[in-house]
């Protein structure tokens, strides 16, 4: 398949360059497209993805784009399962969040943005999957086939054995993958990238996910929830706290799976929770360039750090 053929005719030609950016767990390829008319992002899903699934994903992405919550969709190609979107220059939301003078504004912007996501109409064909079921499936693909630290298995089994808490809120349209790499700040707005896993879920899931990745303490989580709810929050709901643990362990397990795919040899048996890098330490190494998250070693360290976060860091 020619990637150029996935583009609208007016963007095809010798002056257009296409550069691969990444490939995720889903098998989708992401490419940067540069041409005289501008810069775009081309995402081509796996060739065997059912058309109905792809259409449902694009429908949600279009809803988000129309609401100013995702980059504008420029072109779609059903036959190639391809979507072309505007490239948005990222002004760094983490910098906005970590700067003392803009931190409160950043928390408020994040909470309000996620509220707008959750206010989008929930399509009738939106998928719904219990995160615990996804954790069980991901863990089963590793357990017995890839050596992982004992504390990971303990965490997974504890979550799967626990009685689920009754839902405190109604199901909403959830992005389901709110992590820093999918949050773009254009200087005024926050936009979310990669809507592939979006579907029906508890609104706490998105809030819990970003609070884990940004290592938010209890008071910051309260302010995030208050901005989302547009109402004071004086204590963290039990369901939100439970979601935080599930997110940390699920994402950690997924990065273990990525590490295996990248050729990591697995655990040696000497790993302990105490000797594992904290999420903060991992980010510090990432900033200094001493770890590469695209490598098996980097994915292994990140996965372990996320699981450690589920134990309180």
LOTOR-534885 format. One line per field, with one value per residue (C-alpha): residue in one letter; residue number from 1; chain; x, y negated, z negated. Coordinates in nm, 4 decimals. Layout:
residues N
kolza = A,...
kedo = NUM,...
zaro = A,...
east = X,...
north = Y,...
up = Z,...
END
This chain:
residues 313
kolza = X,X,X,X,X,X,X,X,X,X,X,X,X,X,X,X,X,X,X,X,X,X,X,X,X,X,X,X,X,X,X,X,X,X,X,X,X,X,X,X,X,X,X,X,X,X,X,X,X,X,X,X,X,X,X,X,X,X,X,X,X,X,X,X,X,X,X,X,X,X,X,X,X,X,X,X,X,X,X,X,X,X,X,X,X,X,X,X,X,X,X,X,X,X,X,X,X,X,X,X,X,X,X,X,X,X,X,X,X,X,X,X,X,X,X,X,X,X,X,X,X,X,X,X,X,X,X,X,X,X,X,X,X,X,X,X,X,X,X,X,X,X,X,X,X,X,X,X,X,X,X,X,X,X,X,X,X,X,X,X,X,X,X,X,X,X,X,X,X,X,X,X,X,X,X,X,X,X,X,X,X,X,X,X,X,X,X,X,X,X,X,X,X,X,X,X,X,X,X,X,X,X,X,X,X,X,X,X,X,X,X,X,X,X,X,X,X,X,X,X,X,X,X,X,X,X,X,X,X,X,X,X,X,X,X,X,X,X,X,X,X,X,X,X,X,X,X,X,X,X,X,X,X,X,X,X,X,X,X,X,X,X,X,X,X,X,X,X,X,X,X,X,X,X,X,X,X,X,X,X,X,X,X,X,X,X,X,X,X,X,X,X,X,X,X,X,X,X,X,X,X,X,X,X,X,X,X,X,X,X,X,X,X
kedo = 1,2,3,4,5,6,7,8,9,10,11,12,13,14,15,16,17,18,19,20,21,22,23,24,25,26,27,28,29,30,31,32,33,34,35,36,37,38,39,40,41,42,43,44,45,46,47,48,49,50,51,52,53,54,55,56,57,58,59,60,61,62,63,64,65,66,67,68,69,70,71,72,73,74,75,76,77,78,79,80,81,82,83,84,85,86,87,88,89,90,91,92,93,94,95,96,97,98,99,100,101,102,103,104,105,106,107,108,109,110,111,112,113,114,115,116,117,118,119,120,121,122,123,124,125,126,127,128,129,130,131,132,133,134,135,136,137,138,139,140,141,142,143,144,145,146,147,148,149,150,151,152,153,154,155,156,157,158,159,160,161,162,163,164,165,166,167,168,169,170,171,172,173,174,175,176,177,178,179,180,181,182,183,184,185,186,187,188,189,190,191,192,193,194,195,196,197,198,199,200,201,202,203,204,205,206,207,208,209,210,211,212,213,214,215,216,217,218,219,220,221,222,223,224,225,226,227,228,229,230,231,232,233,234,235,236,237,238,239,240,241,242,243,244,245,246,247,248,249,250,251,252,253,254,255,256,257,258,259,260,261,262,263,264,265,266,267,268,269,270,271,272,273,274,275,276,277,278,279,280,281,282,283,284,285,286,287,288,289,290,291,292,293,294,295,296,297,298,299,300,301,302,303,304,305,306,307,308,309,310,311,312,313
zaro = A,A,A,A,A,A,A,A,A,A,A,A,A,A,A,A,A,A,A,A,A,A,A,A,A,A,A,A,A,A,A,A,A,A,A,A,A,A,A,A,A,A,A,A,A,A,A,A,A,A,A,A,A,A,A,A,A,A,A,A,A,A,A,A,A,A,A,A,A,A,A,A,A,A,A,A,A,A,A,A,A,A,A,A,A,A,A,A,A,A,A,A,A,A,A,A,A,A,A,A,A,A,A,A,A,A,A,A,A,A,A,A,A,A,A,A,A,A,A,A,A,A,A,A,A,A,A,A,A,A,A,A,A,A,A,A,A,A,A,A,A,A,A,A,A,A,A,A,A,A,A,A,A,A,A,A,A,A,A,A,A,A,A,A,A,A,A,A,A,A,A,A,A,A,A,A,A,A,A,A,A,A,A,A,A,A,A,A,A,A,A,A,A,A,A,A,A,A,A,A,A,A,A,A,A,A,A,A,A,A,A,A,A,A,A,A,A,A,A,A,A,A,A,A,A,A,A,A,A,A,A,A,A,A,A,A,A,A,A,A,A,A,A,A,A,A,A,A,A,A,A,A,A,A,A,A,A,A,A,A,A,A,A,A,A,A,A,A,A,A,A,A,A,A,A,A,A,A,A,A,A,A,A,A,A,A,A,A,A,A,A,A,A,A,A,A,A,A,A,A,A,A,A,A,A,A,A,A,A,A,A,A,A
east = 0.0000,0.1257,0.0936,0.0612,-0.2522,-0.4136,-0.3898,-0.6399,-0.5315,-0.4427,-0.1810,-0.0161,0.2948,0.6735,0.6680,0.4984,0.7128,0.5825,0.7826,0.6911,0.6477,0.5362,0.3458,0.1386,-0.0042,-0.2953,-0.0620,-0.1641,0.1090,0.1395,0.3124,0.3980,0.2987,0.4620,0.3670,0.3240,-0.0324,0.0772,0.1724,-0.0578,-0.0708,-0.1654,-0.2800,-0.3285,-0.4954,-0.4134,-0.5331,-0.7427,-0.9406,-1.3131,-1.4624,-1.7436,-1.4916,-1.2925,-1.6027,-1.7073,-1.3646,-1.3681,-1.7194,-1.6002,-1.2891,-1.5058,-1.7327,-1.4283,-1.2805,-1.6098,-1.6101,-1.2525,-1.1228,-0.9195,-0.7308,-0.9411,-0.9954,-0.8878,-0.9494,-1.0502,-0.9977,-1.2164,-1.0518,-0.7095,-0.8474,-0.6628,-0.7373,-0.5521,-0.5636,-0.4099,-0.0737,-0.0948,0.2201,0.2537,0.3344,0.3889,0.1088,0.3519,0.5459,0.2218,0.1332,0.4753,0.5260,0.4068,0.2530,0.0408,-0.0226,-0.3726,-0.4796,-0.3431,-0.5329,-0.8518,-0.8018,-0.7401,-1.0467,-1.2741,-1.1408,-1.2156,-1.5624,-1.6249,-1.5121,-1.7538,-2.0356,-2.0065,-2.3015,-2.2330,-2.2791,-2.5016,-2.2230,-1.9538,-1.7696,-1.7645,-1.5028,-1.4405,-1.0775,-1.0526,-1.1405,-0.8760,-0.6242,-0.7114,-0.6658,-0.3358,-0.2032,-0.3019,-0.0917,0.2133,0.1582,0.3606,0.5139,0.7201,0.8987,0.7641,0.8403,0.6500,0.4953,0.3268,0.1542,0.0530,-0.0983,-0.2879,-0.4303,-0.5357,-0.7286,-0.8943,-0.9906,-1.1395,-1.5132,-1.5777,-1.7070,-2.0568,-2.0445,-2.0873,-2.1587,-2.3244,-2.1350,-2.0000,-1.7971,-1.4433,-1.1156,-0.9688,-0.6039,-0.5405,-0.1650,0.0849,0.1758,-0.1902,-0.2381,-0.1467,-0.1540,-0.1724,-0.1258,-0.4957,-0.6694,-0.5994,-0.6593,-0.6495,-0.4844,-0.5360,-0.9060,-0.8694,-0.9710,-1.2453,-1.5777,-1.8269,-1.6720,-1.6854,-1.5753,-1.3361,-1.1223,-0.9909,-0.9419,-0.7612,-0.5375,-0.4011,-0.3639,-0.1431,0.0762,0.1232,0.1813,-0.0868,-0.1114,-0.4454,-0.5036,-0.4214,-0.6599,-0.9303,-0.8718,-0.8804,-1.2134,-1.3501,-1.2635,-1.4245,-1.7405,-1.7517,-1.8185,-1.6078,-1.4461,-1.3182,-1.2328,-1.1521,-1.4336,-1.3495,-1.4269,-1.1730,-0.9049,-0.9786,-0.9572,-0.6136,-0.4814,-0.6391,-0.4979,-0.1458,-0.1391,-0.3104,-0.0781,0.2232,0.1225,0.0744,0.4252,0.5572,0.3884,0.5500,0.8878,0.8492,0.7608,1.0733,1.2916,1.3347,1.4396,1.2081,1.2607,1.5704,1.3952,1.5881,1.3422,1.1766,0.9333,1.1960,1.4631,1.2254,1.2451,0.9659,0.7661,0.9326,1.2800,1.1870,1.0717,1.3969,1.5972,1.3718,1.4439,1.8198,1.8128,1.9535,1.6470,1.4601,1.0924,1.0929,1.3362,1.2586,1.4616,1.2782,0.9379,1.0341,1.1409,0.8293,0.5997,0.7613,0.7460,0.3745,0.3043,0.5052,0.2866,-0.0139,0.1430,0.1807,0.5033
north = 0.0000,-0.3479,-0.5870,-0.8755,-0.7098,-0.7594,-1.1372,-1.3586,-1.4225,-1.7861,-1.6813,-1.4174,-1.4907,-1.5181,-1.8089,-1.5967,-1.4043,-1.1283,-1.0277,-0.7459,-0.8617,-0.5576,-0.2308,-0.1315,0.1830,0.1755,0.2070,-0.1337,-0.3377,-0.7116,-0.9339,-1.3019,-1.4528,-1.7756,-1.9599,-2.3184,-2.3229,-2.2483,-1.9734,-1.6846,-1.3524,-1.0369,-0.7373,-0.4057,-0.1293,0.2389,0.3786,0.6463,0.4056,0.4552,0.1632,0.1229,0.0813,-0.1716,-0.3728,-0.3796,-0.5138,-0.7809,-0.8841,-0.9478,-1.1269,-1.3482,-1.4315,-1.5363,-1.7365,-1.9188,-2.0146,-2.1456,-1.8575,-1.6839,-1.8073,-1.8758,-1.5751,-1.6632,-1.3398,-0.9780,-0.6706,-0.3765,-0.1283,-0.1908,-0.2526,-0.5872,-0.9245,-1.2508,-1.5219,-1.8607,-1.8635,-2.0756,-2.2394,-2.1404,-2.4242,-2.1733,-2.1198,-1.9587,-2.2868,-2.4765,-2.2306,-2.2273,-2.6054,-2.7392,-3.0546,-2.8647,-2.5380,-2.6231,-2.7435,-2.4224,-2.1999,-2.3925,-2.3693,-1.9948,-1.9300,-2.1415,-1.9785,-1.6300,-1.7456,-1.8570,-1.5148,-1.3477,-1.5766,-1.4616,-1.2486,-0.8795,-0.7037,-0.3991,-0.1873,-0.3057,-0.0097,0.0538,0.2608,0.3035,0.2021,0.5024,0.7339,0.5658,0.6078,0.9767,1.0266,0.8365,1.0227,1.3620,1.2860,1.2426,1.4791,1.7953,1.6724,1.3722,1.3312,1.0320,0.9020,1.0743,0.7454,0.7052,1.0423,0.9614,0.6288,0.7815,1.0644,0.8246,0.6079,0.8982,1.0660,0.7522,0.6945,0.4078,0.0920,-0.0130,-0.2922,-0.6409,-0.8101,-0.7311,-0.6032,-0.8700,-0.8898,-0.8409,-0.8911,-0.5941,-0.6796,-1.0194,-1.0196,-1.3041,-1.1875,-1.2257,-1.5728,-1.8675,-2.2304,-2.4797,-2.7833,-2.8232,-2.4867,-2.1281,-1.8752,-1.4979,-1.2707,-0.9004,-0.8279,-0.4616,-0.3244,-0.5794,-0.4376,-0.4147,-0.4214,-0.5690,-0.9366,-0.8641,-0.6543,-0.9477,-1.1596,-0.8809,-0.8057,-1.1567,-1.1998,-0.8877,-0.9917,-1.3406,-1.2019,-1.4222,-1.4200,-1.4038,-1.7796,-1.8204,-1.5351,-1.7143,-2.0323,-1.8345,-1.6753,-2.0122,-2.1657,-1.8696,-1.8826,-2.2618,-2.2038,-2.1828,-1.8461,-1.7951,-1.4243,-1.1732,-0.9327,-0.5675,-0.4806,-0.7380,-0.5990,-0.2469,-0.3670,-0.5151,-0.1771,0.0062,-0.2461,-0.2244,0.1557,0.1870,-0.0637,0.0905,0.4332,0.2957,0.1504,0.4885,0.6327,0.3636,0.4410,0.8065,0.7096,0.4927,0.7865,0.7387,1.0610,1.0151,1.0310,1.1804,1.2680,1.0063,0.7218,0.5760,0.2917,0.1048,0.1311,0.0301,-0.3243,-0.5540,-0.7229,-1.0524,-0.8994,-0.7442,-1.0818,-1.2394,-0.9817,-1.0390,-1.4128,-1.3604,-1.1155,-0.8267,-0.6165,-0.5773,-0.4919,-0.3535,-0.0786,0.2460,0.1371,-0.1963,-0.0318,0.2201,-0.0546,-0.2599,0.0382,0.1208,-0.2435,-0.2618,0.0531,-0.0870,-0.3995,-0.1769,-0.0902,-0.4587,-0.5263
up = 0.0000,0.0868,-0.2053,0.0392,0.1781,-0.1648,-0.1201,0.0625,0.4229,0.3558,0.0982,0.3157,0.5203,0.5119,0.2663,-0.0013,-0.2505,-0.4795,-0.7869,-1.0238,-1.3818,-1.5780,-1.5903,-1.8927,-2.0475,-1.8033,-1.5049,-1.3703,-1.2052,-1.2680,-1.0130,-0.9844,-0.6503,-0.5337,-0.2180,-0.0953,-0.2292,-0.5849,-0.8261,-0.9081,-1.0919,-0.9012,-1.1026,-0.9258,-1.1244,-1.0952,-0.7638,-0.9314,-1.1511,-1.0885,-0.8996,-1.1544,-1.4367,-1.2386,-1.1517,-1.5187,-1.6193,-1.3497,-1.4523,-1.8086,-1.6867,-1.4648,-1.7595,-1.9581,-1.6700,-1.6115,-1.9811,-1.9638,-2.1765,-1.9048,-1.5977,-1.2880,-1.0642,-0.7107,-0.5227,-0.5749,-0.3578,-0.4573,-0.2237,-0.3793,-0.7317,-0.7256,-0.8808,-0.8187,-1.0869,-1.1440,-1.3163,-1.6317,-1.7660,-2.1310,-2.3736,-2.6581,-2.9032,-3.1541,-3.1633,-3.2286,-3.5054,-3.6712,-3.6730,-4.0114,-3.8652,-3.6117,-3.7986,-3.9229,-3.5797,-3.4267,-3.6715,-3.6015,-3.2244,-3.2468,-3.4613,-3.2409,-2.9243,-3.0563,-3.1616,-2.8019,-2.6796,-2.9193,-2.8056,-2.4439,-2.3272,-2.3783,-2.0410,-2.0467,-1.8972,-2.1392,-2.2845,-2.6567,-2.8315,-3.2019,-3.2759,-3.5071,-3.2189,-3.0033,-3.2870,-3.3158,-2.9421,-2.9301,-3.2336,-3.0899,-2.7815,-3.0071,-3.2989,-3.2483,-2.9220,-3.0362,-3.3685,-3.5605,-3.9118,-4.1901,-4.3032,-3.9643,-3.9925,-4.3492,-4.2415,-3.9490,-4.1584,-4.4355,-4.1902,-4.0128,-4.3418,-4.4989,-4.4888,-4.2422,-4.4046,-4.2979,-4.0378,-4.1813,-3.8482,-3.5197,-3.2186,-2.9818,-2.6629,-2.7912,-2.6052,-2.7959,-2.7248,-2.8816,-2.9286,-2.8737,-2.5215,-2.4196,-2.5708,-2.3473,-2.4611,-2.1735,-2.3961,-2.4703,-2.4557,-2.5470,-2.2712,-2.3086,-2.0548,-1.9787,-2.0316,-1.9321,-2.2717,-2.3420,-2.4524,-2.7344,-3.0809,-3.4295,-3.4157,-3.7022,-3.4677,-3.2589,-3.5703,-3.7521,-3.4525,-3.4099,-3.7864,-3.7954,-3.5032,-3.6463,-3.9972,-4.1532,-4.5305,-4.7123,-4.7237,-4.3557,-4.2711,-4.4686,-4.2674,-3.9420,-4.0370,-4.1503,-3.8109,-3.6348,-3.8479,-3.8782,-4.2472,-4.5652,-4.6439,-4.9979,-4.9839,-4.7135,-4.6249,-4.6896,-4.3277,-4.2067,-4.4389,-4.3151,-3.9544,-4.0216,-4.1330,-3.8407,-3.5915,-3.7359,-3.7312,-3.3915,-3.2232,-3.3954,-3.2663,-2.9151,-2.9188,-3.0304,-2.7212,-2.5061,-2.6636,-2.5701,-2.2136,-2.2076,-2.3071,-2.6830,-2.8557,-3.1548,-3.5292,-3.6885,-4.0136,-4.2082,-4.1539,-4.4644,-4.5143,-4.7159,-4.4446,-4.1646,-4.0300,-4.1393,-3.8654,-3.9557,-3.9253,-3.5920,-3.4577,-3.5738,-3.3786,-3.0797,-3.0942,-3.1114,-2.8214,-3.0230,-2.9408,-2.6117,-2.6419,-2.2875,-2.3932,-2.5716,-2.8731,-2.8912,-2.8607,-3.1296,-3.3713,-3.2992,-3.3503,-3.6843,-3.7960,-3.7148,-3.9142,-4.2049,-4.1882,-4.2577,-4.5936,-4.6791,-4.4855
END
